[in-house]
Amino acid sequence: MTNLRKCPICRKPRSAEFTPFCSKSCKDRDLVRWLADGYALPGAPAIDEEEGKA
C-alpha cells in the first residue's frame, strides 16, 4: 500500500528525507512557526513571574 500522507505545510506528497514534510523549505517554515509562537499547546495559562511574587 502506498503512503498517501501529505506535507502538513503545503499538502504535497511527503519526502522520506524530510518526513513529515516534502522539502527543507517546508521543514524550515514549520520551525519558524514554532520559534515565533505560531503554535500553541492546550493547557492552563502559565503564571506570570511578576504576579507570582509577593
Biopython code that builds the backbone (N, CA, C, O; Angstrom):
import numpy as np
from Bio.PDB.StructureBuilder import StructureBuilder

atoms = [
    (1, "MET", "N", (0.840, -1.186, 0.000)),
    (1, "MET", "CA", (0.000, 0.000, 0.000)),
    (1, "MET", "C", (0.883, 1.247, 0.000)),
    (1, "MET", "O", (1.848, 1.313, 0.761)),
    (2, "THR", "N", (0.579, 2.211, -0.818)),
    (2, "THR", "CA", (1.350, 3.438, -0.947)),
    (2, "THR", "C", (0.988, 4.408, 0.170)),
    (2, "THR", "O", (-0.181, 4.557, 0.525)),
    (3, "ASN", "N", (2.002, 5.063, 0.716)),
    (3, "ASN", "CA", (1.770, 6.057, 1.761)),
    (3, "ASN", "C", (1.301, 7.349, 1.092)),
    (3, "ASN", "O", (2.075, 7.997, 0.387)),
    (4, "LEU", "N", (0.050, 7.724, 1.308)),
    (4, "LEU", "CA", (-0.540, 8.894, 0.669)),
    (4, "LEU", "C", (-0.581, 10.111, 1.584)),
    (4, "LEU", "O", (-1.251, 11.098, 1.280)),
    (5, "ARG", "N", (0.125, 10.043, 2.688)),
    (5, "ARG", "CA", (0.111, 11.186, 3.605)),
    (5, "ARG", "C", (0.813, 12.363, 2.958)),
    (5, "ARG", "O", (1.768, 12.198, 2.198)),
    (6, "LYS", "N", (0.326, 13.554, 3.271)),
    (6, "LYS", "CA", (0.830, 14.766, 2.638)),
    (6, "LYS", "C", (1.565, 15.647, 3.630)),
    (6, "LYS", "O", (1.412, 15.509, 4.844)),
    (7, "CYS", "N", (2.354, 16.542, 3.098)),
    (7, "CYS", "CA", (3.084, 17.523, 3.897)),
    (7, "CYS", "C", (2.070, 18.385, 4.656)),
    (7, "CYS", "O", (1.121, 18.880, 4.049)),
    (8, "PRO", "N", (2.248, 18.577, 5.968)),
    (8, "PRO", "CA", (1.295, 19.384, 6.725)),
    (8, "PRO", "C", (1.337, 20.880, 6.390)),
    (8, "PRO", "O", (0.424, 21.617, 6.762)),
    (9, "ILE", "N", (2.373, 21.333, 5.700)),
    (9, "ILE", "CA", (2.501, 22.752, 5.359)),
    (9, "ILE", "C", (1.866, 23.053, 4.003)),
    (9, "ILE", "O", (1.012, 23.933, 3.900)),
    (10, "CYS", "N", (2.281, 22.326, 2.963)),
    (10, "CYS", "CA", (1.821, 22.662, 1.608)),
    (10, "CYS", "C", (0.936, 21.597, 0.962)),
    (10, "CYS", "O", (0.413, 21.806, -0.133)),
    (11, "ARG", "N", (0.766, 20.464, 1.633)),
    (11, "ARG", "CA", (-0.104, 19.371, 1.179)),
    (11, "ARG", "C", (0.455, 18.587, -0.021)),
    (11, "ARG", "O", (-0.280, 17.796, -0.612)),
    (12, "LYS", "N", (1.712, 18.778, -0.395)),
    (12, "LYS", "CA", (2.351, 17.979, -1.441)),
    (12, "LYS", "C", (2.741, 16.632, -0.845)),
    (12, "LYS", "O", (2.767, 16.493, 0.378)),
    (13, "PRO", "N", (3.044, 15.637, -1.675)),
    (13, "PRO", "CA", (3.483, 14.334, -1.141)),
    (13, "PRO", "C", (4.752, 14.482, -0.300)),
    (13, "PRO", "O", (5.635, 15.277, -0.621)),
    (14, "ARG", "N", (4.825, 13.707, 0.773)),
    (14, "ARG", "CA", (5.971, 13.752, 1.676)),
    (14, "ARG", "C", (7.230, 13.203, 1.019)),
    (14, "ARG", "O", (7.165, 12.393, 0.094)),
    (15, "SER", "N", (8.358, 13.653, 1.506)),
    (15, "SER", "CA", (9.653, 13.144, 1.080)),
    (15, "SER", "C", (10.230, 12.352, 2.241)),
    (15, "SER", "O", (10.163, 12.799, 3.386)),
    (16, "ALA", "N", (10.803, 11.169, 1.961)),
    (16, "ALA", "CA", (11.390, 10.350, 3.021)),
    (16, "ALA", "C", (12.516, 11.108, 3.728)),
    (16, "ALA", "O", (12.707, 10.949, 4.933)),
    (17, "GLU", "N", (13.247, 11.915, 3.000)),
    (17, "GLU", "CA", (14.371, 12.662, 3.566)),
    (17, "GLU", "C", (13.916, 13.727, 4.566)),
    (17, "GLU", "O", (14.630, 14.012, 5.527)),
    (18, "PHE", "N", (12.734, 14.319, 4.350)),
    (18, "PHE", "CA", (12.268, 15.436, 5.188)),
    (18, "PHE", "C", (10.977, 15.119, 5.950)),
    (18, "PHE", "O", (10.295, 16.037, 6.405)),
    (19, "THR", "N", (10.636, 13.851, 6.095)),
    (19, "THR", "CA", (9.403, 13.440, 6.753)),
    (19, "THR", "C", (9.222, 14.170, 8.072)),
    (19, "THR", "O", (10.179, 14.260, 8.841)),
    (20, "PRO", "N", (8.060, 14.688, 8.365)),
    (20, "PRO", "CA", (6.786, 14.554, 7.652)),
    (20, "PRO", "C", (6.556, 15.613, 6.589)),
    (20, "PRO", "O", (5.430, 15.778, 6.121)),
    (21, "PHE", "N", (7.587, 16.327, 6.203)),
    (21, "PHE", "CA", (7.454, 17.402, 5.217)),
    (21, "PHE", "C", (7.889, 16.930, 3.838)),
    (21, "PHE", "O", (8.404, 15.823, 3.684)),
    (22, "CYS", "N", (7.678, 17.778, 2.838)),
    (22, "CYS", "CA", (8.040, 17.426, 1.469)),
    (22, "CYS", "C", (9.409, 17.971, 1.081)),
    (22, "CYS", "O", (10.028, 17.477, 0.139)),
    (23, "SER", "N", (9.887, 18.986, 1.800)),
    (23, "SER", "CA", (11.144, 19.629, 1.424)),
    (23, "SER", "C", (11.754, 20.339, 2.631)),
    (23, "SER", "O", (11.110, 20.499, 3.667)),
    (24, "LYS", "N", (12.992, 20.756, 2.477)),
    (24, "LYS", "CA", (13.669, 21.525, 3.524)),
    (24, "LYS", "C", (12.947, 22.851, 3.754)),
    (24, "LYS", "O", (12.886, 23.343, 4.880)),
    (25, "SER", "N", (12.407, 23.416, 2.698)),
    (25, "SER", "CA", (11.696, 24.685, 2.808)),
    (25, "SER", "C", (10.501, 24.561, 3.759)),
    (25, "SER", "O", (10.326, 25.400, 4.643)),
    (26, "CYS", "N", (9.689, 23.533, 3.584)),
    (26, "CYS", "CA", (8.524, 23.352, 4.463)),
    (26, "CYS", "C", (8.959, 23.005, 5.884)),
    (26, "CYS", "O", (8.330, 23.433, 6.851)),
    (27, "LYS", "N", (10.031, 22.231, 6.007)),
    (27, "LYS", "CA", (10.559, 21.893, 7.325)),
    (27, "LYS", "C", (10.991, 23.167, 8.053)),
    (27, "LYS", "O", (10.708, 23.337, 9.239)),
    (28, "ASP", "N", (11.674, 24.056, 7.341)),
    (28, "ASP", "CA", (12.121, 25.320, 7.934)),
    (28, "ASP", "C", (10.949, 26.239, 8.265)),
    (28, "ASP", "O", (10.969, 26.918, 9.291)),
    (29, "ARG", "N", (9.933, 26.269, 7.410)),
    (29, "ARG", "CA", (8.742, 27.099, 7.686)),
    (29, "ARG", "C", (8.071, 26.649, 8.978)),
    (29, "ARG", "O", (7.613, 27.482, 9.760)),
    (30, "ASP", "N", (8.008, 25.340, 9.208)),
    (30, "ASP", "CA", (7.404, 24.815, 10.426)),
    (30, "ASP", "C", (8.228, 25.229, 11.646)),
    (30, "ASP", "O", (7.665, 25.620, 12.669)),
    (31, "LEU", "N", (9.541, 25.147, 11.545)),
    (31, "LEU", "CA", (10.408, 25.538, 12.649)),
    (31, "LEU", "C", (10.213, 27.021, 12.992)),
    (31, "LEU", "O", (10.144, 27.383, 14.167)),
    (32, "VAL", "N", (10.126, 27.862, 11.985)),
    (32, "VAL", "CA", (9.918, 29.296, 12.217)),
    (32, "VAL", "C", (8.593, 29.532, 12.929)),
    (32, "VAL", "O", (8.511, 30.389, 13.808)),
    (33, "ARG", "N", (7.561, 28.788, 12.565)),
    (33, "ARG", "CA", (6.265, 28.938, 13.254)),
    (33, "ARG", "C", (6.401, 28.600, 14.734)),
    (33, "ARG", "O", (5.856, 29.305, 15.583)),
    (34, "TRP", "N", (7.130, 27.516, 15.053)),
    (34, "TRP", "CA", (7.324, 27.154, 16.454)),
    (34, "TRP", "C", (8.109, 28.236, 17.185)),
    (34, "TRP", "O", (7.745, 28.623, 18.295)),
    (35, "LEU", "N", (9.173, 28.720, 16.577)),
    (35, "LEU", "CA", (10.016, 29.712, 17.240)),
    (35, "LEU", "C", (9.324, 31.060, 17.409)),
    (35, "LEU", "O", (9.655, 31.814, 18.324)),
    (36, "ALA", "N", (8.378, 31.368, 16.547)),
    (36, "ALA", "CA", (7.657, 32.643, 16.614)),
    (36, "ALA", "C", (6.338, 32.516, 17.386)),
    (36, "ALA", "O", (5.477, 33.392, 17.299)),
    (37, "ASP", "N", (6.186, 31.423, 18.139)),
    (37, "ASP", "CA", (4.960, 31.162, 18.908)),
    (37, "ASP", "C", (3.726, 31.098, 18.023)),
    (37, "ASP", "O", (2.640, 31.503, 18.437)),
    (38, "GLY", "N", (3.889, 30.594, 16.815)),
    (38, "GLY", "CA", (2.759, 30.429, 15.909)),
    (38, "GLY", "C", (1.891, 29.238, 16.256)),
    (38, "GLY", "O", (0.756, 29.135, 15.791)),
    (39, "TYR", "N", (2.416, 28.338, 17.068)),
    (39, "TYR", "CA", (1.667, 27.173, 17.520)),
    (39, "TYR", "C", (1.485, 27.292, 19.018)),
    (39, "TYR", "O", (2.304, 27.908, 19.701)),
    (40, "ALA", "N", (0.431, 26.713, 19.526)),
    (40, "ALA", "CA", (0.199, 26.706, 20.966)),
    (40, "ALA", "C", (-0.352, 25.354, 21.378)),
    (40, "ALA", "O", (-1.169, 24.764, 20.671)),
    (41, "LEU", "N", (0.094, 24.873, 22.510)),
    (41, "LEU", "CA", (-0.411, 23.627, 23.060)),
    (41, "LEU", "C", (-1.482, 23.965, 24.085)),
    (41, "LEU", "O", (-1.320, 24.902, 24.867)),
    (42, "PRO", "N", (-2.580, 23.206, 24.088)),
    (42, "PRO", "CA", (-3.638, 23.497, 25.047)),
    (42, "PRO", "C", (-3.168, 23.243, 26.482)),
    (42, "PRO", "O", (-2.358, 22.351, 26.735)),
    (43, "GLY", "N", (-3.678, 24.024, 27.390)),
    (43, "GLY", "CA", (-3.338, 23.852, 28.793)),
    (43, "GLY", "C", (-3.702, 25.086, 29.588)),
    (43, "GLY", "O", (-4.173, 26.089, 29.051)),
    (44, "ALA", "N", (-3.474, 24.983, 30.857)),
    (44, "ALA", "CA", (-3.769, 26.108, 31.742)),
    (44, "ALA", "C", (-2.787, 27.240, 31.454)),
    (44, "ALA", "O", (-1.639, 26.976, 31.097)),
    (45, "PRO", "N", (-3.212, 28.492, 31.602)),
    (45, "PRO", "CA", (-2.313, 29.621, 31.387)),
    (45, "PRO", "C", (-1.137, 29.566, 32.361)),
    (45, "PRO", "O", (-1.297, 29.179, 33.519)),
    (46, "ALA", "N", (0.015, 29.947, 31.894)),
    (46, "ALA", "CA", (1.206, 29.983, 32.752)),
    (46, "ALA", "C", (1.086, 31.150, 33.722)),
    (46, "ALA", "O", (0.485, 32.176, 33.405)),
    (47, "ILE", "N", (1.654, 30.985, 34.887)),
    (47, "ILE", "CA", (1.648, 32.062, 35.876)),
    (47, "ILE", "C", (2.751, 33.035, 35.515)),
    (47, "ILE", "O", (3.904, 32.648, 35.327)),
    (48, "ASP", "N", (2.386, 34.299, 35.421)),
    (48, "ASP", "CA", (3.360, 35.353, 35.132)),
    (48, "ASP", "C", (4.304, 35.470, 36.324)),
    (48, "ASP", "O", (3.843, 35.550, 37.462)),
    (49, "GLU", "N", (5.600, 35.483, 36.090)),
    (49, "GLU", "CA", (6.577, 35.544, 37.178)),
    (49, "GLU", "C", (6.389, 36.776, 38.049)),
    (49, "GLU", "O", (6.593, 36.705, 39.261)),
    (50, "GLU", "N", (6.011, 37.891, 37.466)),
    (50, "GLU", "CA", (5.808, 39.124, 38.241)),
    (50, "GLU", "C", (4.594, 38.992, 39.159)),
    (50, "GLU", "O", (4.619, 39.486, 40.287)),
    (51, "GLU", "N", (3.528, 38.328, 38.689)),
    (51, "GLU", "CA", (2.337, 38.151, 39.516)),
    (51, "GLU", "C", (2.565, 37.170, 40.647)),
    (51, "GLU", "O", (1.986, 37.308, 41.725)),
    (52, "GLY", "N", (3.420, 36.165, 40.400)),
    (52, "GLY", "CA", (3.666, 35.117, 41.386)),
    (52, "GLY", "C", (4.479, 35.582, 42.580)),
    (52, "GLY", "O", (4.487, 34.913, 43.613)),
    (53, "LYS", "N", (5.169, 36.723, 42.464)),
    (53, "LYS", "CA", (5.978, 37.239, 43.572)),
    (53, "LYS", "C", (5.124, 38.023, 44.541)),
    (53, "LYS", "O", (4.257, 38.798, 44.137)),
    (54, "ALA", "N", (5.368, 37.821, 45.800)),
    (54, "ALA", "CA", (4.589, 38.543, 46.811)),
    (54, "ALA", "C", (5.421, 39.534, 47.566)),
    (54, "ALA", "O", (4.911, 40.221, 48.451)),
]
sb = StructureBuilder()
sb.init_structure("model")
sb.init_model(0)
sb.init_chain("A")
sb.init_seg("    ")
for serial, (resi, resn, name, xyz) in enumerate(atoms, 1):
    if name == "N":
        sb.init_residue(resn, " ", resi, " ")
    sb.init_atom(name, np.array(xyz, "f"), 0.0, 1.0, " ", f" {name:<3s}", serial, name[0])
structure = sb.get_structure()
